[in-house]
């Protein structure tokens, strides 16, 4: 299970920091759409996403898992595939229920935190960006935007499906150069909820029977 989580959460959904490129191209229409969505999310006290995470090969999703994601500022809590991941603003806590194991680590600075909106902020330096077309996705009239890495990073391209009317992301597809595909489809979104004070805190006392490793 640990290997699956590492691949799904900490690798396949990570955007590496690959620096600026002189030949980077971003069309204005895409930029305006992405910036509007980013500003909308950033203006909220907190956000909640219920999503499905799909994975597969050759462009076809063969496995789907439900997940939930809470965020407030740079703090977040993610639950997916029997694993809970918490970032308290300082350290990342991976809680693996099946293995009764907790790993604790600090971000290494070369990775972006998991978030349904990572690509909305990283596009400025990591990708060429092109507007593709309007299309319906899950009953929503969406704008399709294609992101292509400016430098090799294991990705072939990323598709963002955005509801410009509500300024929200509907779906994200990540296609790897190895033909792997990962898909996040947002099923439910809530904002500015009243969250518990310890929502983004790790309580070691709850995991006395777990193996806890701090890297």
C-alpha positions in Angstrom: 0.0 0.0 0.0 2.8 2.4 0.8 4.2 2.1 -2.8 0.7 2.8 -4.2 0.3 5.9 -2.1 3.7 7.1 -3.0 3.0 6.8 -6.7 -0.5 8.1 -6.6 -0.3 11.0 -4.2 3.4 11.9 -3.9 4.5 11.3 -7.5 1.8 11.2 -10.1 0.1 14.3 -8.8 3.3 16.4 -8.0 4.5 19.3 -10.2 8.3 19.5 -10.0 9.9 22.9 -9.9 11.7 23.0 -13.2 12.4 26.7 -13.7 11.8 29.3 -16.3 12.2 28.9 -20.0 12.8 31.6 -22.6 10.5 30.0 -25.1 7.6 29.6 -22.9 4.3 30.4 -24.5 1.0 31.2 -22.7 -2.0 32.5 -24.6 -4.0 35.4 -23.1 -7.3 33.6 -23.1 -6.0 30.7 -21.1 -4.1 33.0 -18.7 -7.2 35.1 -18.0 -9.3 32.0 -17.3 -6.7 30.3 -15.0 -5.9 33.5 -13.1 -9.6 34.1 -12.5 -10.1 30.6 -11.0 -6.9 30.9 -8.9 -8.0 34.3 -7.5 -11.5 32.8 -6.7 -10.0 29.9 -4.7 -7.4 32.1 -3.0 -10.1 34.5 -1.8 -11.8 31.8 0.3 -11.1 31.2 4.0 -11.1 27.5 3.3 -12.1 25.0 0.6 -13.5 21.5 0.5 -13.3 19.2 -2.6 -14.9 15.8 -2.9 -13.3 14.1 -5.9 -12.7 10.9 -7.7 -9.1 9.9 -8.6 -8.7 7.7 -11.6 -5.6 6.0 -12.9 -4.7 3.8 -15.9 -2.6 3.5 -19.0 -2.8 4.4 -22.7 -5.3 7.2 -22.0 -7.8 4.8 -20.3 -8.8 5.0 -16.7 -9.0 1.5 -15.2 -9.3 2.2 -11.5 -11.1 4.9 -9.6 -11.0 5.9 -6.0 -13.0 8.5 -4.0 -11.2 11.2 -2.1 -11.8 14.3 0.0 -9.5 17.4 0.4 -9.7 20.3 2.8 -7.5 23.3 2.6 -7.0 26.6 4.4 -4.1 28.8 3.3 -1.1 26.4 2.8 -2.5 23.8 5.2 -4.4 20.8 3.9 -5.9 17.4 4.7 -6.3 14.7 2.1 -8.0 11.3 2.5 -7.8 8.7 -0.2 -7.3 5.0 -0.6 -7.2 4.3 3.2 -4.6 7.0 3.6 -4.7 10.3 5.3 -2.2 13.0 4.5 -2.0 16.2 6.6 0.2 19.3 6.0 0.2 21.6 9.0 2.2 24.3 7.2 5.5 22.9 8.4 5.5 19.1 8.1 3.7 16.4 6.0 2.1 13.5 7.9 1.2 10.4 5.9 -1.0 8.1 7.9 -1.3 4.6 6.4 -4.2 2.7 8.1 -3.6 -0.7 6.5 0.1 -0.7 7.5 -0.5 1.1 10.8 2.3 3.4 9.9 2.9 7.1 10.0 5.7 8.9 8.2 6.6 12.5 9.0 8.7 14.7 6.7 9.3 18.3 5.7 8.7 19.4 2.1 12.0 19.3 0.2 11.3 22.5 -1.7 11.3 20.9 -5.1 7.7 19.6 -4.9 4.3 21.3 -5.0 1.8 20.2 -2.4 -1.0 18.0 -3.5 -4.0 20.1 -4.4 -6.7 20.2 -7.1 -5.4 23.7 -7.9 -1.6 23.1 -8.2 -1.5 23.5 -11.9 -3.4 26.8 -11.7 -0.4 28.3 -10.0 2.5 26.4 -11.4 1.7 27.0 -15.1 3.4 30.4 -15.0 6.9 28.9 -15.0 6.5 25.2 -15.8 4.3 25.0 -18.9 3.3 26.2 -22.3 -0.4 26.9 -22.2 -2.9 26.8 -25.0 -6.7 27.2 -25.1 -8.3 24.3 -26.9 -12.0 24.6 -27.0 -15.4 24.6 -25.2 -16.8 21.2 -24.3 -19.3 19.7 -22.0 -17.8 17.7 -19.0 -20.2 16.0 -16.6 -23.0 18.3 -17.7 -20.9 21.4 -17.3 -20.0 23.7 -20.1 -16.2 23.8 -19.7 -13.1 25.5 -21.2 -10.4 23.0 -22.1 -6.9 24.2 -21.6 -3.7 22.2 -22.5 -0.5 22.5 -20.5 2.7 21.2 -22.0 5.9 21.0 -20.0 8.6 23.5 -21.1 11.2 20.9 -19.9 11.2 17.2 -19.6 9.6 16.1 -16.3 7.8 12.8 -17.0 4.7 14.5 -18.2 3.5 14.6 -21.8 0.7 17.0 -21.2 -2.0 18.1 -18.8 -5.6 19.0 -19.5 -7.6 21.4 -17.3 -11.3 21.5 -17.7 -12.6 24.8 -16.2 -16.1 26.1 -15.5 -15.4 29.8 -16.3 -18.9 30.9 -15.2 -18.3 29.7 -11.6 -14.5 30.1 -11.8 -13.9 26.5 -10.6 -12.0 23.5 -11.9 -14.2 20.6 -13.1 -11.5 18.1 -14.0 -7.8 17.6 -14.5 -6.2 15.0 -16.6 -2.4 14.3 -16.3 -0.8 12.2 -19.2 2.7 10.9 -18.6 5.3 10.2 -21.2 5.1 6.5 -20.1 1.4 6.5 -21.2 0.1 6.5 -17.6 -2.9 8.7 -17.0 -4.2 10.3 -13.8 -7.6 12.0 -13.5 -9.0 14.2 -10.8 -12.7 14.9 -11.2 -14.3 17.3 -8.8 -17.7 15.9 -7.6 -18.5 18.5 -4.9 -17.1 21.8 -3.8 -17.7 23.8 -0.6 -16.1 27.0 0.7 -15.8 29.1 3.9 -17.0 26.3 6.2 -16.6 26.3 10.0 -13.8 23.8 10.5 -12.6 22.4 13.8 -9.5 24.0 15.3 -7.5 20.8 15.0 -8.5 20.0 11.4 -4.9 20.4 10.2 -3.1 19.1 13.3 -1.5 15.7 13.8 -2.3 14.2 17.2 0.4 11.6 18.0 -1.7 10.2 20.9 -4.2 8.8 18.4 -1.6 6.5 16.8 0.1 4.9 19.8 -0.1 1.4 18.1 1.4 2.8 14.8 5.0 2.8 13.7 5.9 6.4 13.5 9.0 7.4 11.4 10.2 10.9 11.1 12.5 11.4 8.0 
